[in-house]
Amino acid sequence: IARLSRYHFTRVFARTVGLSPYAYVIVCRIEMAIHLLRDPDLSLSDIASLTGFNSAAQLSAMFRRQTGISSGKYRDGQLGERHSPVAAVHCHITCDHLGA
């Protein structure tokens, strides 16, 4: 579609978006998880599955890596003054669709 090799596509994408394609997908998944964590009826396993992670453990690890707080702490509302759902993510990018 882009008529670029994988290498050149990755370089152009990163230069344009500011993130590698992989990092962009992770940010999108974490942003979707932030939204879904507000639903008390969804388990972490459900959220992991809905956002493309293999397990609740993988979601939790990536969530902490991207936001600096655990997904459980976020869900419990123990964010503290300096953390907001958007500010917690290192690079806020709105993702309308998370292709599986």
C-alpha positions in Angstrom: 0.0 0.0 0.0 2.7 2.5 1.0 5.1 1.2 -1.7 7.9 1.3 0.8 10.0 -1.4 2.2 9.4 -2.4 5.9 12.6 -0.5 6.9 11.7 2.7 5.1 8.1 2.6 6.2 9.2 2.3 9.8 11.6 5.2 9.4 9.0 7.4 7.7 6.3 6.5 10.3 8.6 7.2 13.2 9.7 10.5 11.8 6.1 11.5 11.1 4.3 10.2 14.2 7.2 10.4 16.6 6.9 6.8 17.6 7.8 3.5 16.0 4.7 1.6 14.6 5.0 -0.9 17.5 5.2 1.9 20.1 2.2 3.6 18.5 0.1 0.4 18.7 1.1 0.0 22.4 0.1 3.6 23.2 -3.3 3.0 21.5 -3.8 -0.2 23.4 -3.0 1.5 26.7 -5.3 4.4 26.0 -8.1 2.0 25.2 -7.3 0.1 28.5 -7.5 3.4 30.4 -11.0 3.9 29.0 -12.0 0.3 29.7 -10.6 0.3 33.3 -13.4 2.7 34.2 -15.9 -0.1 33.7 -16.1 -2.1 37.0 -17.9 -5.0 35.2 -14.8 -5.8 33.1 -12.0 -7.9 34.6 -8.4 -7.2 33.8 -8.4 -10.4 31.7 -11.3 -9.1 29.7 -9.6 -5.7 29.2 -6.4 -7.5 28.1 -8.3 -9.5 25.6 -10.2 -6.5 24.2 -7.0 -4.4 23.9 -4.9 -7.1 22.2 -2.7 -8.2 25.1 -2.1 -11.9 25.7 -2.9 -11.8 29.4 -3.8 -9.5 32.3 -0.1 -9.8 33.4 1.1 -8.5 30.0 -1.4 -5.6 30.2 -0.4 -4.7 33.7 3.3 -4.7 32.8 2.8 -2.5 29.7 0.4 -0.2 31.6 3.0 0.4 34.3 5.7 0.9 31.8 3.7 3.5 29.9 2.1 5.3 32.8 4.3 4.8 35.8 1.3 3.4 37.8 -0.3 0.0 38.0 -3.6 -0.7 36.2 -5.1 -1.8 39.6 -4.0 1.5 41.2 -5.5 3.4 38.3 -8.8 1.5 38.5 -9.0 2.1 42.3 -8.7 5.8 41.7 -5.4 6.2 43.6 -3.8 8.4 41.0 -2.7 11.2 43.1 -2.7 14.9 42.2 -0.2 14.8 39.3 -1.6 11.8 37.4 -4.5 12.1 35.0 -5.6 9.5 32.5 -4.2 11.5 29.6 -1.1 12.9 31.3 -0.2 9.4 32.6 0.5 8.2 29.1 3.9 9.4 27.8 2.6 10.2 24.4 -1.1 10.9 24.0 -2.4 9.8 20.6 -6.1 9.3 19.9 -6.8 5.9 18.4 -10.2 5.4 16.9 -9.7 1.8 16.1 -7.4 -0.9 17.4 -7.2 -3.4 14.5 -6.7 -7.0 15.8 
